[in-house]
Amino acid sequence: MIVGHDKGLKRAIREVDLVAQTDSTALILGETGSGKELIARYIHQHSARVHSSFIRVNCGAIPTELIDSELFGHEKGSFTGAASQKKGWFERATGGTLFLDEIGELSLAAQVRLLRVLQEGTLTRVGGEREIDVDVRIVAATHRNLEESVKEGLFREDLWFRINVFPIRLPSLRDREEDIADLTEHFARKASEKLGLPLALPTAQQINYLKKYNWPGNVRELQVIVERAAILGQGNFLAIEESLVLPLPSLDRGACAVPQVYSRTQVSTEFLTLNEALKLHITKALVHCRGRVEGPFGAAQLLAINPNTLRSKIKALGINKATIR
């Protein structure tokens, strides 16, 4: 079962369950790391093709000169280096599902040849003459806005219509806050098994900490953070805070701007001294880093200052580190 199927992914899974029962082409849309391959596999596993192959092709990772050979295969001697006949991904996936990941990365030339196979259900290997029938269910995915790519001339409109039969939009992790606790526990269990460490689960405080992050890398980034936390904690605890240091809130410079012309009544008379302001700022950084001064998760790095210089300022300003947790 996919984590979040009854919460943040509830709507998407309902759509996935509907299209999985058919043989229609599905297009999964979502940011990098949002779980597009997981959904593609789910579609295959809940389809009538479950007992046949599921093959994933990363369209963005195939060199342009090899696209035809990789997708459609080649005959022996068809080009330099073709020492034997080779079946392409379409032939290998016959009877099953072909997952075309990052389809928006295909060149226009490759899009033309892909469209022909999708329309006619036949292909010809590179260097071959015989047409070969292929029976493949296509699931495509992209993080790009293909409609914009069509307008910019980077993606063929006819191919867009061909693959956009049933679009499924996956929400980003920042829009699935209710799933963070379940996902973190899930990844903690996976990390424990992978690393051979005792199981350490996240605390409620750590979950709240994770919810403050924007997650540009989505679910994939969360998995990496949890595995790193498991390694640092060595099975005794999850070192979430060390693995993910949240940035301090940035100042709203617009709100702090001083007008060029002002009167005494426009300026507050309640000012901190420079030392008081510095003490407050350093204390906030220490609290954020849980009292750490040095290292990749320490306040010195956060404040872009030498650790020894920071220690001197802590002493001079009378900051009691023992009270900071």
C-alpha positions as protocol buffer text, in pm:
chain_id: "A"
residue {
  index: 1
  type: MET
  ca { x: 0 y: 0 z: 0 }
}
residue {
  index: 2
  type: ILE
  ca { x: 131 y: 348 z: -86 }
}
residue {
  index: 3
  type: VAL
  ca { x: 194 y: 572 z: 215 }
}
residue {
  index: 4
  type: GLY
  ca { x: -61 y: 853 z: 208 }
}
residue {
  index: 5
  type: HIS
  ca { x: -320 y: 662 z: 4 }
}
residue {
  index: 6
  type: ASP
  ca { x: -589 y: 761 z: 254 }
}
residue {
  index: 7
  type: LYS
  ca { x: -460 y: 1113 z: 325 }
}
residue {
  index: 8
  type: GLY
  ca { x: -252 y: 1341 z: 103 }
}
residue {
  index: 9
  type: LEU
  ca { x: -264 y: 1108 z: -199 }
}
residue {
  index: 10
  type: LYS
  ca { x: -627 y: 1007 z: -157 }
}
residue {
  index: 11
  type: ARG
  ca { x: -754 y: 1188 z: -466 }
}
residue {
  index: 12
  type: ALA
  ca { x: -461 y: 1080 z: -685 }
}
residue {
  index: 13
  type: ILE
  ca { x: -494 y: 715 z: -580 }
}
residue {
  index: 14
  type: ARG
  ca { x: -865 y: 719 z: -660 }
}
residue {
  index: 15
  type: GLU
  ca { x: -777 y: 828 z: -1015 }
}
residue {
  index: 16
  type: VAL
  ca { x: -494 y: 574 z: -1035 }
}
residue {
  index: 17
  type: ASP
  ca { x: -728 y: 291 z: -933 }
}
residue {
  index: 18
  type: LEU
  ca { x: -968 y: 389 z: -1212 }
}
residue {
  index: 19
  type: VAL
  ca { x: -710 y: 400 z: -1493 }
}
residue {
  index: 20
  type: ALA
  ca { x: -527 y: 89 z: -1372 }
}
residue {
  index: 21
  type: GLN
  ca { x: -830 y: -123 z: -1458 }
}
residue {
  index: 22
  type: THR
  ca { x: -815 y: -7 z: -1820 }
}
residue {
  index: 23
  type: ASP
  ca { x: -545 y: -28 z: -2087 }
}
residue {
  index: 24
  type: SER
  ca { x: -542 y: 347 z: -2147 }
}
residue {
  index: 25
  type: THR
  ca { x: -228 y: 556 z: -2158 }
}
residue {
  index: 26
  type: ALA
  ca { x: -164 y: 739 z: -1831 }
}
residue {
  index: 27
  type: LEU
  ca { x: 45 y: 1054 z: -1785 }
}
residue {
  index: 28
  type: ILE
  ca { x: 182 y: 1118 z: -1436 }
}
residue {
  index: 29
  type: LEU
  ca { x: 264 y: 1481 z: -1363 }
}
residue {
  index: 30
  type: GLY
  ca { x: 458 y: 1598 z: -1060 }
}
residue {
  index: 31
  type: GLU
  ca { x: 774 y: 1755 z: -929 }
}
residue {
  index: 32
  type: THR
  ca { x: 1101 y: 1565 z: -915 }
}
residue {
  index: 33
  type: GLY
  ca { x: 1101 y: 1325 z: -622 }
}
residue {
  index: 34
  type: SER
  ca { x: 723 y: 1322 z: -578 }
}
residue {
  index: 35
  type: GLY
  ca { x: 688 y: 948 z: -646 }
}
residue {
  index: 36
  type: LYS
  ca { x: 599 y: 920 z: -1014 }
}
residue {
  index: 37
  type: GLU
  ca { x: 773 y: 585 z: -1064 }
}
residue {
  index: 38
  type: LEU
  ca { x: 602 y: 443 z: -755 }
}
residue {
  index: 39
  type: ILE
  ca { x: 264 y: 536 z: -901 }
}
residue {
  index: 40
  type: ALA
  ca { x: 357 y: 390 z: -1241 }
}
residue {
  index: 41
  type: ARG
  ca { x: 445 y: 57 z: -1077 }
}
residue {
  index: 42
  type: TYR
  ca { x: 120 y: 69 z: -880 }
}
residue {
  index: 43
  type: ILE
  ca { x: -74 y: 110 z: -1205 }
}
residue {
  index: 44
  type: HIS
  ca { x: 104 y: -192 z: -1356 }
}
residue {
  index: 45
  type: GLN
  ca { x: 55 y: -405 z: -1045 }
}
residue {
  index: 46
  type: HIS
  ca { x: -318 y: -335 z: -1041 }
}
residue {
  index: 47
  type: SER
  ca { x: -370 y: -393 z: -1412 }
}
residue {
  index: 48
  type: ALA
  ca { x: -443 y: -700 z: -1623 }
}
residue {
  index: 49
  type: ARG
  ca { x: -75 y: -688 z: -1732 }
}
residue {
  index: 50
  type: VAL
  ca { x: 59 y: -753 z: -1383 }
}
residue {
  index: 51
  type: HIS
  ca { x: 212 y: -1088 z: -1479 }
}
residue {
  index: 52
  type: SER
  ca { x: 409 y: -938 z: -1768 }
}
residue {
  index: 53
  type: SER
  ca { x: 709 y: -704 z: -1770 }
}
residue {
  index: 54
  type: PHE
  ca { x: 727 y: -357 z: -1624 }
}
residue {
  index: 55
  type: ILE
  ca { x: 1013 y: -168 z: -1788 }
}
residue {
  index: 56
  type: ARG
  ca { x: 1122 y: 182 z: -1692 }
}
residue {
  index: 57
  type: VAL
  ca { x: 1303 y: 401 z: -1944 }
}
residue {
  index: 58
  type: ASN
  ca { x: 1454 y: 732 z: -1836 }
}
residue {
  index: 59
  type: CYS
  ca { x: 1411 y: 930 z: -2156 }
}
residue {
  index: 60
  type: GLY
  ca { x: 1642 y: 1203 z: -2035 }
}
residue {
  index: 61
  type: ALA
  ca { x: 1932 y: 963 z: -1979 }
}
residue {
  index: 62
  type: ILE
  ca { x: 1948 y: 813 z: -2330 }
}
residue {
  index: 63
  type: PRO
  ca { x: 2208 y: 975 z: -2560 }
}
residue {
  index: 64
  type: THR
  ca { x: 2039 y: 1123 z: -2869 }
}
residue {
  index: 65
  type: GLU
  ca { x: 2231 y: 898 z: -3107 }
}
residue {
  index: 66
  type: LEU
  ca { x: 2115 y: 584 z: -2922 }
}
residue {
  index: 67
  type: ILE
  ca { x: 1747 y: 663 z: -2874 }
}
residue {
  index: 68
  type: ASP
  ca { x: 1627 y: 465 z: -3178 }
}
residue {
  index: 69
  type: SER
  ca { x: 1836 y: 163 z: -3087 }
}
residue {
  index: 70
  type: GLU
  ca { x: 1730 y: 169 z: -2720 }
}
residue {
  index: 71
  type: LEU
  ca { x: 1358 y: 216 z: -2783 }
}
residue {
  index: 72
  type: PHE
  ca { x: 1309 y: 17 z: -3102 }
}
residue {
  index: 73
  type: GLY
  ca { x: 1611 y: -217 z: -3120 }
}
residue {
  index: 74
  type: HIS
  ca { x: 1854 y: -278 z: -3407 }
}
residue {
  index: 75
  type: GLU
  ca { x: 1967 y: -547 z: -3645 }
}
residue {
  index: 76
  type: LYS
  ca { x: 2316 y: -692 z: -3652 }
}
residue {
  index: 77
  type: GLY
  ca { x: 2555 y: -475 z: -3852 }
}
residue {
  index: 78
  type: SER
  ca { x: 2310 y: -184 z: -3879 }
}
residue {
  index: 79
  type: PHE
  ca { x: 2577 y: 56 z: -3746 }
}
residue {
  index: 80
  type: THR
  ca { x: 2929 y: 46 z: -3610 }
}
residue {
  index: 81
  type: GLY
  ca { x: 2924 y: -152 z: -3288 }
}
residue {
  index: 82
  type: ALA
  ca { x: 2602 y: -341 z: -3365 }
}
residue {
  index: 83
  type: ALA
  ca { x: 2765 y: -685 z: -3330 }
}
residue {
  index: 84
  type: SER
  ca { x: 2434 y: -863 z: -3278 }
}
residue {
  index: 85
  type: GLN
  ca { x: 2062 y: -817 z: -3305 }
}
residue {
  index: 86
  type: LYS
  ca { x: 1906 y: -631 z: -3014 }
}
residue {
  index: 87
  type: LYS
  ca { x: 1545 y: -593 z: -2904 }
}
residue {
  index: 88
  type: GLY
  ca { x: 1446 y: -245 z: -2794 }
}
residue {
  index: 89
  type: TRP
  ca { x: 1248 y: -149 z: -2486 }
}
residue {
  index: 90
  type: PHE
  ca { x: 914 y: -168 z: -2672 }
}
residue {
  index: 91
  type: GLU
  ca { x: 972 y: -530 z: -2774 }
}
residue {
  index: 92
  type: ARG
  ca { x: 1095 y: -625 z: -2429 }
}
residue {
  index: 93
  type: ALA
  ca { x: 785 y: -476 z: -2271 }
}
residue {
  index: 94
  type: THR
  ca { x: 540 y: -647 z: -2509 }
}
residue {
  index: 95
  type: GLY
  ca { x: 243 y: -775 z: -2311 }
}
residue {
  index: 96
  type: GLY
  ca { x: 338 y: -553 z: -2018 }
}
residue {
  index: 97
  type: THR
  ca { x: 388 y: -188 z: -1927 }
}
residue {
  index: 98
  type: LEU
  ca { x: 649 y: 53 z: -2062 }
}
residue {
  index: 99
  type: PHE
  ca { x: 713 y: 345 z: -1826 }
}
residue {
  index: 100
  type: LEU
  ca { x: 853 y: 641 z: -2018 }
}
residue {
  index: 101
  type: ASP
  ca { x: 994 y: 854 z: -1738 }
}
residue {
  index: 102
  type: GLU
  ca { x: 1073 y: 1220 z: -1810 }
}
residue {
  index: 103
  type: ILE
  ca { x: 918 y: 1196 z: -2156 }
}
residue {
  index: 104
  type: GLY
  ca { x: 949 y: 1573 z: -2188 }
}
residue {
  index: 105
  type: GLU
  ca { x: 1326 y: 1532 z: -2231 }
}
residue {
  index: 106
  type: LEU
  ca { x: 1295 y: 1350 z: -2567 }
}
residue {
  index: 107
  type: SER
  ca { x: 1422 y: 1531 z: -2874 }
}
residue {
  index: 108
  type: LEU
  ca { x: 1171 y: 1634 z: -3140 }
}
residue {
  index: 109
  type: ALA
  ca { x: 1313 y: 1375 z: -3380 }
}
residue {
  index: 110
  type: ALA
  ca { x: 1263 y: 1098 z: -3124 }
}
residue {
  index: 111
  type: GLN
  ca { x: 912 y: 1224 z: -3054 }
}
residue {
  index: 112
  type: VAL
  ca { x: 819 y: 1172 z: -3419 }
}
residue {
  index: 113
  type: ARG
  ca { x: 929 y: 809 z: -3415 }
}
residue {
  index: 114
  type: LEU
  ca { x: 766 y: 746 z: -3078 }
}
residue {
  index: 115
  type: LEU
  ca { x: 437 y: 888 z: -3204 }
}
residue {
  index: 116
  type: ARG
  ca { x: 437 y: 651 z: -3502 }
}
residue {
  index: 117
  type: VAL
  ca { x: 477 y: 347 z: -3276 }
}
residue {
  index: 118
  type: LEU
  ca { x: 202 y: 467 z: -3042 }
}
residue {
  index: 119
  type: GLN
  ca { x: -37 y: 532 z: -3330 }
}
residue {
  index: 120
  type: GLU
  ca { x: 26 y: 217 z: -3534 }
}
residue {
  index: 121
  type: GLY
  ca { x: 136 y: -35 z: -3271 }
}
residue {
  index: 122
  type: THR
  ca { x: 426 y: -143 z: -3493 }
}
residue {
  index: 123
  type: LEU
  ca { x: 796 y: -63 z: -3515 }
}
residue {
  index: 124
  type: THR
  ca { x: 1093 y: -133 z: -3735 }
}
residue {
  index: 125
  type: ARG
  ca { x: 1430 y: -199 z: -3580 }
}
residue {
  index: 126
  type: VAL
  ca { x: 1723 y: 19 z: -3683 }
}
residue {
  index: 127
  type: GLY
  ca { x: 1866 y: -140 z: -3999 }
}
residue {
  index: 128
  type: GLY
  ca { x: 1562 y: -366 z: -4038 }
}
residue {
  index: 129
  type: GLU
  ca { x: 1286 y: -383 z: -4294 }
}
residue {
  index: 130
  type: ARG
  ca { x: 1023 y: -598 z: -4124 }
}
residue {
  index: 131
  type: GLU
  ca { x: 749 y: -433 z: -3922 }
}
residue {
  index: 132
  type: ILE
  ca { x: 706 y: -583 z: -3576 }
}
residue {
  index: 133
  type: ASP
  ca { x: 379 y: -570 z: -3383 }
}
residue {
  index: 134
  type: VAL
  ca { x: 406 y: -454 z: -3022 }
}
residue {
  index: 135
  type: ASP
  ca { x: 139 y: -476 z: -2753 }
}
residue {
  index: 136
  type: VAL
  ca { x: 248 y: -236 z: -2481 }
}
residue {
  index: 137
  type: ARG
  ca { x: 65 y: -29 z: -2221 }
}
residue {
  index: 138
  type: ILE
  ca { x: 226 y: 315 z: -2196 }
}
residue {
  index: 139
  type: VAL
  ca { x: 261 y: 508 z: -1872 }
}
residue {
  index: 140
  type: ALA
  ca { x: 451 y: 833 z: -1915 }
}
residue {
  index: 141
  type: ALA
  ca { x: 573 y: 1086 z: -1659 }
}
residue {
  index: 142
  type: THR
  ca { x: 730 y: 1429 z: -1651 }
}
residue {
  index: 143
  type: HIS
  ca { x: 809 y: 1711 z: -1413 }
}
residue {
  index: 144
  type: ARG
  ca { x: 779 y: 1960 z: -1699 }
}
residue {
  index: 145
  type: ASN
  ca { x: 473 y: 2160 z: -1800 }
}
residue {
  index: 146
  type: LEU
  ca { x: 417 y: 1992 z: -2138 }
}
residue {
  index: 147
  type: GLU
  ca { x: 148 y: 2240 z: -2240 }
}
residue {
  index: 148
  type: GLU
  ca { x: 406 y: 2518 z: -2214 }
}
residue {
  index: 149
  type: SER
  ca { x: 659 y: 2301 z: -2397 }
}
residue {
  index: 150
  type: VAL
  ca { x: 408 y: 2258 z: -2681 }
}
residue {
  index: 151
  type: LYS
  ca { x: 362 y: 2636 z: -2704 }
}
residue {
  index: 152
  type: GLU
  ca { x: 740 y: 2683 z: -2709 }
}
residue {
  index: 153
  type: GLY
  ca { x: 779 y: 2425 z: -2987 }
}
residue {
  index: 154
  type: LEU
  ca { x: 975 y: 2185 z: -2768 }
}
residue {
  index: 155
  type: PHE
  ca { x: 713 y: 1911 z: -2758 }
}
residue {
  index: 156
  type: ARG
  ca { x: 491 y: 1790 z: -3040 }
}
residue {
  index: 157
  type: GLU
  ca { x: 125 y: 1872 z: -2996 }
}
residue {
  index: 158
  type: ASP
  ca { x: 11 y: 1545 z: -3158 }
}
residue {
  index: 159
  type: LEU
  ca { x: 227 y: 1342 z: -2918 }
}
residue {
  index: 160
  type: TRP
  ca { x: 94 y: 1550 z: -2628 }
}
residue {
  index: 161
  type: PHE
  ca { x: -262 y: 1458 z: -2724 }
}
residue {
  index: 162
  type: ARG
  ca { x: -162 y: 1093 z: -2763 }
}
residue {
  index: 163
  type: ILE
  ca { x: -14 y: 1056 z: -2413 }
}
residue {
  index: 164
  type: ASN
  ca { x: -247 y: 1293 z: -2228 }
}
residue {
  index: 165
  type: VAL
  ca { x: -539 y: 1049 z: -2226 }
}
residue {
  index: 166
  type: PHE
  ca { x: -557 y: 1029 z: -1848 }
}
residue {
  index: 167
  type: PRO
  ca { x: -339 y: 1279 z: -1661 }
}
residue {
  index: 168
  type: ILE
  ca { x: -267 y: 1220 z: -1291 }
}
residue {
  index: 169
  type: ARG
  ca { x: -124 y: 1508 z: -1088 }
}
residue {
  index: 170
  type: LEU
  ca { x: 82 y: 1418 z: -783 }
}
residue {
  index: 171
  type: PRO
  ca { x: 96 y: 1679 z: -508 }
}
residue {
  index: 172
  type: SER
  ca { x: 433 y: 1793 z: -375 }
}
residue {
  index: 173
  type: LEU
  ca { x: 533 y: 1690 z: -22 }
}
residue {
  index: 174
  type: ARG
  ca { x: 481 y: 2047 z: 104 }
}
residue {
  index: 175
  type: ASP
  ca { x: 115 y: 2001 z: 6 }
}
residue {
  index: 176
  type: ARG
  ca { x: 98 y: 1667 z: 189 }
}
residue {
  index: 177
  type: GLU
  ca { x: 187 y: 1778 z: 540 }
}
residue {
  index: 178
  type: GLU
  ca { x: -50 y: 1519 z: 687 }
}
residue {
  index: 179
  type: ASP
  ca { x: 164 y: 1241 z: 535 }
}
residue {
  index: 180
  type: ILE
  ca { x: 500 y: 1348 z: 680 }
}
residue {
  index: 181
  type: ALA
  ca { x: 463 y: 1148 z: 1004 }
}
residue {
  index: 182
  type: ASP
  ca { x: 368 y: 825 z: 824 }
}
residue {
  index: 183
  type: LEU
  ca { x: 636 y: 871 z: 558 }
}
residue {
  index: 184
  type: THR
  ca { x: 906 y: 940 z: 817 }
}
residue {
  index: 185
  type: GLU
  ca { x: 817 y: 626 z: 1012 }
}
residue {
  index: 186
  type: HIS
  ca { x: 805 y: 425 z: 689 }
}
residue {
  index: 187
  type: PHE
  ca { x: 1152 y: 543 z: 585 }
}
residue {
  index: 188
  type: ALA
  ca { x: 1285 y: 487 z: 938 }
}
residue {
  index: 189
  type: ARG
  ca { x: 1179 y: 123 z: 915 }
}
residue {
  index: 190
  type: LYS
  ca { x: 1337 y: 88 z: 570 }
}
residue {
  index: 191
  type: ALA
  ca { x: 1660 y: 247 z: 693 }
}
residue {
  index: 192
  type: SER
  ca { x: 1670 y: 13 z: 991 }
}
residue {
  index: 193
  type: GLU
  ca { x: 1641 y: -291 z: 765 }
}
residue {
  index: 194
  type: LYS
  ca { x: 1888 y: -160 z: 508 }
}
residue {
  index: 195
  type: LEU
  ca { x: 2154 y: -58 z: 760 }
}
residue {
  index: 196
  type: GLY
  ca { x: 2105 y: -345 z: 1003 }
}
residue {
  index: 197
  type: LEU
  ca { x: 2042 y: -103 z: 1291 }
}
residue {
  index: 198
  type: PRO
  ca { x: 1784 y: -118 z: 1573 }
}
residue {
  index: 199
  type: LEU
  ca { x: 1462 y: 60 z: 1479 }
}
residue {
  index: 200
  type: ALA
  ca { x: 1447 y: 422 z: 1595 }
}
residue {
  index: 201
  type: LEU
  ca { x: 1125 y: 613 z: 1531 }
}
residue {
  index: 202
  type: PRO
  ca { x: 1073 y: 991 z: 1507 }
}
residue {
  index: 203
  type: THR
  ca { x: 937 y: 1186 z: 1802 }
}
residue {
  index: 204
  type: ALA
  ca { x: 637 y: 1417 z: 1778 }
}
residue {
  index: 205
  type: GLN
  ca { x: 873 y: 1712 z: 1818 }
}
residue {
  index: 206
  type: GLN
  ca { x: 1081 y: 1593 z: 1524 }
}
residue {
  index: 207
  type: ILE
  ca { x: 772 y: 1554 z: 1305 }
}
residue {
  index: 208
  type: ASN
  ca { x: 677 y: 1914 z: 1381 }
}
residue {
  index: 209
  type: TYR
  ca { x: 1033 y: 2014 z: 1293 }
}
residue {
  index: 210
  type: LEU
  ca { x: 1010 y: 1836 z: 956 }
}
residue {
  index: 211
  type: LYS
  ca { x: 678 y: 2007 z: 879 }
}
residue {
  index: 212
  type: LYS
  ca { x: 851 y: 2346 z: 888 }
}
residue {
  index: 213
  type: TYR
  ca { x: 1067 y: 2257 z: 587 }
}
residue {
  index: 214
  type: ASN
  ca { x: 966 y: 2334 z: 229 }
}
residue {
  index: 215
  type: TRP
  ca { x: 1089 y: 2000 z: 80 }
}
residue {
  index: 216
  type: PRO
  ca { x: 1215 y: 2105 z: -264 }
}
residue {
  index: 217
  type: GLY
  ca { x: 1327 y: 1743 z: -321 }
}
residue {
  index: 218
  type: ASN
  ca { x: 990 y: 1607 z: -207 }
}
residue {
  index: 219
  type: VAL
  ca { x: 951 y: 1248 z: -80 }
}
residue {
  index: 220
  type: ARG
  ca { x: 1289 y: 1142 z: -218 }
}
residue {
  index: 221
  type: GLU
  ca { x: 1461 y: 1411 z: -12 }
}
residue {
  index: 222
  type: LEU
  ca { x: 1274 y: 1303 z: 302 }
}
residue {
  index: 223
  type: GLN
  ca { x: 1393 y: 945 z: 250 }
}
residue {
  index: 224
  type: VAL
  ca { x: 1755 y: 1062 z: 225 }
}
residue {
  index: 225
  type: ILE
  ca { x: 1721 y: 1277 z: 538 }
}
residue {
  index: 226
  type: VAL
  ca { x: 1574 y: 990 z: 742 }
}
residue {
  index: 227
  type: GLU
  ca { x: 1845 y: 745 z: 631 }
}
residue {
  index: 228
  type: ARG
  ca { x: 2113 y: 999 z: 723 }
}
residue {
  index: 229
  type: ALA
  ca { x: 1942 y: 1050 z: 1060 }
}
residue {
  index: 230
  type: ALA
  ca { x: 1942 y: 674 z: 1121 }
}
residue {
  index: 231
  type: ILE
  ca { x: 2315 y: 652 z: 1045 }
}
residue {
  index: 232
  type: LEU
  ca { x: 2399 y: 943 z: 1277 }
}
residue {
  index: 233
  type: GLY
  ca { x: 2181 y: 801 z: 1554 }
}
residue {
  index: 234
  type: GLN
  ca { x: 2320 y: 447 z: 1515 }
}
residue {
  index: 235
  type: GLY
  ca { x: 1988 y: 289 z: 1610 }
}
residue {
  index: 236
  type: ASN
  ca { x: 1964 y: 477 z: 1940 }
}
residue {
  index: 237
  type: PHE
  ca { x: 1762 y: 766 z: 1799 }
}
residue {
  index: 238
  type: LEU
  ca { x: 1694 y: 949 z: 1474 }
}
residue {
  index: 239
  type: ALA
  ca { x: 1922 y: 1251 z: 1443 }
}
residue {
  index: 240
  type: ILE
  ca { x: 1665 y: 1447 z: 1243 }
}
residue {
  index: 241
  type: GLU
  ca { x: 1779 y: 1792 z: 1355 }
}
residue {
  index: 242
  type: GLU
  ca { x: 2140 y: 1720 z: 1261 }
}
residue {
  index: 243
  type: SER
  ca { x: 2036 y: 1578 z: 925 }
}
residue {
  index: 244
  type: LEU
  ca { x: 1813 y: 1869 z: 831 }
}
residue {
  index: 245
  type: VAL
  ca { x: 1909 y: 2215 z: 955 }
}
residue {
  index: 246
  type: LEU
  ca { x: 1628 y: 2456 z: 877 }
}
residue {
  index: 247
  type: PRO
  ca { x: 1731 y: 2801 z: 755 }
}
residue {
  index: 248
  type: LEU
  ca { x: 1667 y: 3092 z: 989 }
}
residue {
  index: 249
  type: PRO
  ca { x: 1373 y: 3309 z: 880 }
}
residue {
  index: 250
  type: SER
  ca { x: 1495 y: 3579 z: 646 }
}
residue {
  index: 251
  type: LEU
  ca { x: 1429 y: 3942 z: 729 }
}
residue {
  index: 252
  type: ASP
  ca { x: 1164 y: 4123 z: 534 }
}
residue {
  index: 253
  type: ARG
  ca { x: 1393 y: 4392 z: 405 }
}
residue {
  index: 254
  type: GLY
  ca { x: 1102 y: 4585 z: 260 }
}
residue {
  index: 255
  type: ALA
  ca { x: 940 y: 4607 z: 601 }
}
residue {
  index: 256
  type: CYS
  ca { x: 1270 y: 4718 z: 761 }
}
residue {
  index: 257
  type: ALA
  ca { x: 1355 y: 4985 z: 505 }
}
residue {
  index: 258
  type: VAL
  ca { x: 1402 y: 5330 z: 656 }
}
residue {
  index: 259
  type: PRO
  ca { x: 1235 y: 5614 z: 461 }
}
residue {
  index: 260
  type: GLN
  ca { x: 1464 y: 5871 z: 312 }
}
residue {
  index: 261
  type: VAL
  ca { x: 1275 y: 6155 z: 479 }
}
residue {
  index: 262
  type: TYR
  ca { x: 1139 y: 6103 z: 828 }
}
residue {
  index: 263
  type: SER
  ca { x: 1063 y: 6286 z: 1148 }
}
residue {
  index: 264
  type: ARG
  ca { x: 1145 y: 6198 z: 1507 }
}
residue {
  index: 265
  type: THR
  ca { x: 789 y: 6075 z: 1559 }
}
residue {
  index: 266
  type: GLN
  ca { x: 831 y: 5816 z: 1284 }
}
residue {
  index: 267
  type: VAL
  ca { x: 1118 y: 5640 z: 1460 }
}
residue {
  index: 268
  type: SER
  ca { x: 1069 y: 5420 z: 1765 }
}
residue {
  index: 269
  type: THR
  ca { x: 1280 y: 5515 z: 2067 }
}
residue {
  index: 270
  type: GLU
  ca { x: 1291 y: 5151 z: 2184 }
}
residue {
  index: 271
  type: PHE
  ca { x: 1619 y: 5018 z: 2045 }
}
residue {
  index: 272
  type: LEU
  ca { x: 1840 y: 4730 z: 2153 }
}
residue {
  index: 273
  type: THR
  ca { x: 2205 y: 4814 z: 2190 }
}
residue {
  index: 274
  type: LEU
  ca { x: 2432 y: 4656 z: 1931 }
}
residue {
  index: 275
  type: ASN
  ca { x: 2558 y: 4407 z: 2187 }
}
residue {
  index: 276
  type: GLU
  ca { x: 2203 y: 4319 z: 2293 }
}
residue {
  index: 277
  type: ALA
  ca { x: 2098 y: 4266 z: 1932 }
}
residue {
  index: 278
  type: LEU
  ca { x: 2410 y: 4055 z: 1866 }
}
residue {
  index: 279
  type: LYS
  ca { x: 2348 y: 3848 z: 2180 }
}
residue {
  index: 280
  type: LEU
  ca { x: 1987 y: 3785 z: 2075 }
}
residue {
  index: 281
  type: HIS
  ca { x: 2088 y: 3685 z: 1721 }
}
residue {
  index: 282
  type: ILE
  ca { x: 2360 y: 3444 z: 1836 }
}
residue {
  index: 283
  type: THR
  ca { x: 2127 y: 3293 z: 2097 }
}
residue {
  index: 284
  type: LYS
  ca { x: 1861 y: 3229 z: 1831 }
}
residue {
  index: 285
  type: ALA
  ca { x: 2120 y: 3056 z: 1613 }
}
residue {
  index: 286
  type: LEU
  ca { x: 2238 y: 2841 z: 1906 }
}
residue {
  index: 287
  type: VAL
  ca { x: 1882 y: 2742 z: 1991 }
}
residue {
  index: 288
  type: HIS
  ca { x: 1823 y: 2656 z: 1626 }
}
residue {
  index: 289
  type: CYS
  ca { x: 2135 y: 2435 z: 1627 }
}
residue {
  index: 290
  type: ARG
  ca { x: 2056 y: 2291 z: 1971 }
}
residue {
  index: 291
  type: GLY
  ca { x: 2365 y: 2439 z: 2130 }
}
residue {
  index: 292
  type: ARG
  ca { x: 2614 y: 2320 z: 1866 }
}
residue {
  index: 293
  type: VAL
  ca { x: 2886 y: 2567 z: 1778 }
}
residue {
  index: 294
  type: GLU
  ca { x: 3111 y: 2380 z: 1536 }
}
residue {
  index: 295
  type: GLY
  ca { x: 3059 y: 2133 z: 1250 }
}
residue {
  index: 296
  type: PRO
  ca { x: 2826 y: 2112 z: 951 }
}
residue {
  index: 297
  type: PHE
  ca { x: 2520 y: 2156 z: 1173 }
}
residue {
  index: 298
  type: GLY
  ca { x: 2666 y: 2417 z: 1408 }
}
residue {
  index: 299
  type: ALA
  ca { x: 2581 y: 2782 z: 1466 }
}
residue {
  index: 300
  type: ALA
  ca { x: 2920 y: 2898 z: 1335 }
}
residue {
  index: 301
  type: GLN
  ca { x: 2844 y: 2767 z: 988 }
}
residue {
  index: 302
  type: LEU
  ca { x: 2491 y: 2904 z: 1003 }
}
residue {
  index: 303
  type: LEU
  ca { x: 2625 y: 3251 z: 1091 }
}
residue {
  index: 304
  type: ALA
  ca { x: 2923 y: 3226 z: 852 }
}
residue {
  index: 305
  type: ILE
  ca { x: 3175 y: 3291 z: 1128 }
}
residue {
  index: 306
  type: ASN
  ca { x: 3486 y: 3112 z: 1254 }
}
residue {
  index: 307
  type: PRO
  ca { x: 3392 y: 2875 z: 1543 }
}
residue {
  index: 308
  type: ASN
  ca { x: 3666 y: 3021 z: 1769 }
}
residue {
  index: 309
  type: THR
  ca { x: 3542 y: 3373 z: 1699 }
}
residue {
  index: 310
  type: LEU
  ca { x: 3187 y: 3266 z: 1782 }
}
residue {
  index: 311
  type: ARG
  ca { x: 3302 y: 3108 z: 2110 }
}
residue {
  index: 312
  type: SER
  ca { x: 3476 y: 3435 z: 2202 }
}
residue {
  index: 313
  type: LYS
  ca { x: 3160 y: 3634 z: 2134 }
}
residue {
  index: 314
  type: ILE
  ca { x: 2949 y: 3386 z: 2333 }
}
residue {
  index: 315
  type: LYS
  ca { x: 3182 y: 3435 z: 2630 }
}
residue {
  index: 316
  type: ALA
  ca { x: 3206 y: 3813 z: 2591 }
}
residue {
  index: 317
  type: LEU
  ca { x: 2830 y: 3855 z: 2563 }
}
residue {
  index: 318
  type: GLY
  ca { x: 2760 y: 3633 z: 2863 }
}
residue {
  index: 319
  type: ILE
  ca { x: 2555 y: 3373 z: 2674 }
}
residue {
  index: 320
  type: ASN
  ca { x: 2501 y: 3063 z: 2889 }
}
residue {
  index: 321
  type: LYS
  ca { x: 2515 y: 2766 z: 2651 }
}
residue {
  index: 322
  type: ALA
  ca { x: 2413 y: 2528 z: 2929 }
}
residue {
  index: 323
  type: THR
  ca { x: 2060 y: 2668 z: 2918 }
}
residue {
  index: 324
  type: ILE
  ca { x: 2025 y: 2618 z: 2541 }
}
residue {
  index: 325
  type: ARG
  ca { x: 1868 y: 2294 z: 2412 }
}
